[in-house]
Amino acid sequence: MGMKAILRSLALTLLLAASAAGQCALCYRTAQSLGAARGRILNSGILILGTPPLVILTGFAFLIHRRNRR
């Protein structure tokens, strides 16, 4: 798996995460009661909080892949 494949996988994951923003029942109801503008802000916050774990996981996967290649 090359670097291009890893970047494609990351981009696809981010695109899918953006479409699923705020889909849990609690987040959906909260966003619905806040209104459209504040709901978008809530969804952005959810994505911002989810990004660091995804980046860390991708980094570990890259390190493991790199170590196994040697």
Secondary structure, DSSP 8 states (H G I E B T S, - for coil): --HHHHHHHHHHHHHHHHHTTT-SHHHHHHHHHH-HHHHHHHHHHHHHHHHHHHHHHHHHHHHHHHHHH-
